[in-house]
Amino acid sequence: MMNLAGTPQLDFAEIARLVNTNYDVEVWGEIEELNERDGQRVLKCNILDGKPLIVRLCAPIRRYERVLSDTGALLLLSRGGFPVPHLRLTVKGERAFQWQTGCWAYVLDYIEGEQPEMDLPTLNYIAGLLAEIHDLVHTTAEYPGLVNWLEELPVSIERAERASLHPQWGKIAREVAESLRSLPDLSVLPLGLIHTDVHEGNMLRTSDGELYLIDWEDAGLGEMVFDMALVLGWNCVWPKNTFIALFGSRLPDRYDFDEEYSRAFLHAYQKVRKLSEQEVNLLGAAIRFVMGWFASRDIEREIISPGISDGLAITNWAIMRSVTPLWERKLAQWALETAG
């Protein structure tokens, strides 16, 4: 059964029965819904005589092949000893089960922890971890699940162009569309296993100090520098003293890249995996792409449901437009100087 938004309604008793049957456990107490976005739900189940489990209910539009790619990344990484959530296999040895016809779900061990602060030690650790993960596989023969992020570039441009007609978001959306249209060819970038959404909200530090990278929902084989672009754009910048007034708020409209943080991240990454010439030269363009992609998505969400992005639509647009030719040259220079 679907609700008015087209999302399947939850029958928690049925979810508990499916988890019990597929994983030979006994769910007890109330199931807690931790998150819901774009049709996907994340639930926490307490287990009798065992640790809690996370149940990820995939959106109806998520094909089984994509679910296999998501869970395949988790299997590969957990078997390699990387700090990621442990994927539970069903009693039949399968990675996922149907929770409604055509709707897939999978189960992870629950990780108790807190979101870390992205200080320099954490930044350095994440840089090295990403470099190791990126270097695991590089071809579809090694890992068949492709992210195909660049295939969404035309969609992002169209999304921004539609939003350009909006009375409040129009000017910003037009700038996003123009920036995305002006990107150089990024298809020359080398591929590896990427996360696609690296930020503090997708990290958990446990009580014993171990740092986990979670939410591998859109992982797969993709341009490795895009993961780096996310960290540089979201964690290695400081707002300039210029602002945009929108919806009664004053938000930064320009950012500068912090040299200490940027160089530290690039150095820690390249101690494990040295960037290629293409990655060095296109580092700035990669930041413009990922920030423009997120900006176009978040602007569309804001038009439909005002306030849903919690300011990220503006932040991603502002970081995107901050990558000027001067900053592109500086980022490339820092990447070269930290490769030794």
C-alpha positions in Angstrom: 0.0 0.0 0.0 1.3 3.5 -0.9 0.7 6.8 1.0 -0.2 10.0 -0.8 3.5 10.7 -1.6 3.8 7.3 -3.4 5.9 5.8 -0.6 5.0 2.3 0.7 3.3 2.6 4.1 5.1 0.7 6.9 3.7 -2.2 8.7 6.2 -2.6 11.6 4.8 -6.0 12.6 5.4 -7.3 9.1 8.9 -5.8 9.0 9.7 -7.6 12.3 8.4 -10.8 10.9 10.5 -10.5 7.7 13.6 -9.7 9.7 13.0 -12.7 12.0 12.4 -15.0 9.1 15.3 -13.9 6.9 17.9 -13.5 9.6 16.9 -16.1 12.2 16.6 -13.5 15.0 13.8 -12.3 17.2 13.0 -8.6 17.0 11.6 -7.3 20.3 10.1 -4.0 21.4 9.2 -1.1 19.1 11.0 -0.6 15.8 12.5 2.9 15.6 12.5 4.9 12.3 15.8 6.8 12.2 15.5 8.5 8.8 13.3 8.8 5.8 14.3 10.6 2.5 13.3 10.2 -1.1 11.4 7.0 -0.3 14.1 5.2 1.6 13.7 4.4 5.3 16.3 3.5 7.9 15.0 1.5 10.9 16.6 0.3 14.1 15.5 -3.0 15.5 16.4 -4.4 18.9 17.2 -8.1 18.9 16.6 -10.5 21.7 19.9 -11.9 22.9 21.8 -9.8 20.4 23.0 -6.4 19.3 20.6 -4.0 17.5 20.3 -4.1 13.7 19.8 -1.5 11.1 17.3 -2.3 8.4 17.5 -0.2 5.2 14.3 -0.2 3.2 15.1 0.9 -0.3 12.8 3.1 -2.3 10.5 1.4 -4.8 12.4 2.9 -7.7 15.7 1.3 -6.6 16.4 -1.6 -8.9 17.8 -4.9 -7.5 21.0 -4.5 -9.6 21.6 -1.2 -7.8 21.0 -2.8 -4.4 23.5 -5.5 -5.2 26.1 -2.8 -6.1 25.5 -1.0 -2.8 25.7 -4.2 -0.7 28.6 -5.5 -2.8 30.7 -2.5 -1.8 29.9 -3.2 1.9 30.9 -6.9 1.5 34.1 -6.1 -0.2 35.1 -3.5 2.4 34.1 -5.4 5.5 35.9 -8.5 4.3 39.0 -6.3 3.7 38.8 -5.1 7.3 37.8 -1.6 6.5 35.7 0.4 9.1 32.3 0.1 7.5 29.0 -1.3 8.7 28.9 -5.1 8.6 26.3 -6.5 6.1 24.2 -9.4 7.4 23.4 -12.1 4.9 20.0 -13.8 5.0 19.6 -17.4 6.1 19.7 -18.3 2.4 23.0 -16.4 2.0 21.5 -13.5 0.1 22.3 -9.8 0.5 18.8 -8.5 0.4 15.1 -9.5 0.7 11.9 -8.1 -0.6 9.9 -6.2 2.1 7.1 -5.5 -0.4 6.8 -6.6 -4.0 9.6 -5.0 -6.0 10.9 -3.2 -2.9 14.2 -4.4 -1.4 15.8 -4.2 2.0 19.1 -5.2 3.6 20.3 -5.4 7.2 23.5 -4.1 8.8 24.9 -4.4 12.3 24.1 -1.2 14.3 27.1 1.0 15.2 26.9 3.0 18.4 28.8 6.2 18.0 28.8 9.9 17.6 29.4 12.2 14.6 33.0 13.4 14.8 34.4 16.9 14.4 36.4 17.3 11.2 39.6 18.4 12.8 43.0 17.8 11.2 43.6 14.3 12.7 40.2 13.2 11.5 40.8 14.8 8.1 44.1 13.0 7.7 42.6 9.7 8.7 39.7 10.0 6.2 42.2 11.0 3.5 44.2 7.9 4.0 41.1 5.7 4.3 39.6 7.0 1.1 42.9 6.5 -0.8 43.1 2.8 0.4 39.4 2.3 -0.6 39.9 4.0 -4.0 42.8 1.8 -4.8 41.0 -1.5 -4.2 39.4 -1.9 -7.6 39.6 0.1 -10.9 37.7 -1.9 -13.5 34.3 -3.4 -14.1 36.0 -6.8 -14.3 37.0 -6.3 -10.6 33.8 -4.6 -9.5 30.7 -4.5 -11.8 28.7 -1.7 -10.1 29.2 1.6 -11.9 28.1 4.9 -10.2 27.8 6.7 -13.6 27.7 10.1 -11.8 28.7 12.0 -14.9 25.7 10.6 -16.8 23.6 12.7 -14.5 25.3 16.0 -15.6 22.6 16.7 -18.3 19.9 16.0 -15.8 21.5 18.4 -13.3 21.6 21.1 -15.9 18.0 20.6 -16.9 17.0 20.6 -13.2 18.8 23.9 -12.6 17.3 25.4 -15.8 13.8 24.5 -14.7 14.5 26.1 -11.3 15.8 29.2 -13.1 12.2 30.2 -13.6 11.5 30.3 -9.9 11.1 33.9 -8.5 13.4 33.3 -5.5 15.8 30.6 -6.7 16.0 31.7 -10.3 19.3 33.7 -10.3 21.1 31.0 -8.2 19.8 28.2 -10.4 20.9 29.9 -13.6 24.4 30.3 -12.2 24.4 26.6 -11.3 23.3 25.6 -14.8 26.0 27.9 -16.4 28.7 26.5 -14.2 27.8 22.9 -15.0 27.6 23.6 -18.7 31.1 25.1 -18.7 32.8 22.1 -17.2 35.7 20.5 -19.1 35.6 16.8 -20.1 35.7 14.9 -16.8 35.3 11.5 -18.3 39.1 11.2 -18.6 39.4 10.8 -14.8 40.5 7.4 -13.5 38.0 5.1 -11.7 38.0 3.4 -8.4 35.6 2.4 -5.6 34.0 5.6 -4.3 31.5 6.5 -1.6 29.8 9.6 -3.2 28.7 11.3 0.0 31.7 11.8 2.3 30.9 14.1 5.2 30.8 14.1 9.0 27.2 13.1 9.0 28.2 9.8 7.4 30.9 9.1 10.0 30.6 7.6 13.4 33.2 7.5 16.1 32.7 4.7 18.6 33.5 4.9 22.4 36.9 3.1 21.7 37.9 5.7 19.2 37.3 3.8 16.0 36.0 5.9 13.1 33.4 4.3 10.7 32.4 5.5 7.3 28.7 4.7 6.9 25.9 5.1 4.3 27.3 3.3 1.3 23.9 3.5 -0.5 25.3 5.0 -3.7 28.8 3.5 -3.7 30.4 1.9 -6.8 33.0 2.3 -9.4 33.4 6.0 -10.2 35.8 8.9 -10.6 37.9 8.8 -7.4 38.6 12.5 -7.4 34.9 13.2 -6.8 35.1 11.8 -3.2 38.1 14.1 -2.7 36.2 17.0 -4.2 33.5 16.6 -1.6 35.9 16.6 1.3 37.8 19.6 0.0 34.6 21.5 -0.8 32.8 20.8 2.5 35.6 20.6 5.0 38.6 22.6 3.7 36.9 26.0 3.1 36.1 29.1 5.2 33.3 31.6 4.3 34.4 35.0 3.1 32.8 38.1 4.5 30.2 38.4 1.7 26.6 37.3 2.0 23.4 36.7 0.1 20.1 37.7 1.6 17.5 35.0 0.9 14.3 34.1 2.7 15.1 36.4 5.6 18.6 35.0 6.2 22.1 36.2 5.4 24.3 33.3 4.2 27.9 33.3 2.8 28.0 33.5 -1.0 31.8 32.9 -1.3 34.3 30.6 0.3 38.1 30.5 0.4 40.0 27.2 0.5 42.0 26.8 3.7 45.6 26.1 2.7 46.5 24.2 5.9 43.5 21.9 5.7 43.6 21.4 1.9 47.3 20.6 1.9 47.0 18.3 4.9 44.2 16.4 3.2 46.0 16.1 -0.2 49.3 15.1 1.5 47.7 12.4 3.7 45.8 11.0 0.6 48.9 11.0 -1.6 51.0 9.2 1.0 48.8 6.2 0.0 47.8 6.9 -3.6 49.3 9.6 -5.8 47.0 11.6 -7.9 47.2 11.2 -11.7 48.0 14.2 -13.9 44.4 14.4 -15.0 43.2 14.4 -11.4 45.6 17.2 -10.5 44.6 19.4 -13.4 40.8 18.7 -13.0 40.6 18.9 -9.2 38.9 22.3 -9.2 36.5 21.3 -12.0 35.6 18.2 -10.0 34.7 20.4 -7.0 32.5 22.5 -9.3 30.8 19.4 -10.6 29.9 17.7 -7.3 28.9 21.0 -5.6 26.8 22.0 -8.7 25.2 18.6 -8.8 24.2 18.8 -5.1 23.1 22.4 -5.5 20.8 21.6 -8.4 19.3 18.7 -6.5 18.9 20.7 -3.3 17.4 23.7 -5.0 14.8 21.5 -6.6 14.0 20.0 -3.2 13.7 23.5 -1.7 11.2 24.6 -4.3 9.1 21.5 -3.5 9.5 21.5 0.3 11.0 24.9 1.5 13.6 24.4 4.3 14.3 20.7 3.6 18.0 21.2 2.7 18.7 23.2 5.9 20.7 25.7 4.0 22.7 23.2 1.9 21.3 24.5 -1.4 22.9 27.9 -0.8 26.1 26.4 0.7 26.7 24.1 -2.2 26.0 26.8 -4.7 28.4 29.2 -2.9 31.2 26.6 -2.8 30.7 25.8 -6.5 31.0 29.5 -7.5 34.0 30.0 -5.3 36.2 27.7 -7.5 37.5 30.4 -9.7 40.4 29.9 -12.2 42.7 31.2 -9.5 41.6 28.6 -7.0 41.7 25.9 -9.6 45.4 26.7 -10.2 46.1 26.9 -6.4 44.5 23.5 -5.8 46.5 21.9 -8.6 49.6 23.5 -7.2 49.0 22.2 -3.7 48.2 18.7 -5.1 51.6 18.7 -6.9 53.5 20.0 -3.9 52.0 17.5 -1.5 52.7 14.5 -3.7 56.3 13.9 -2.6 
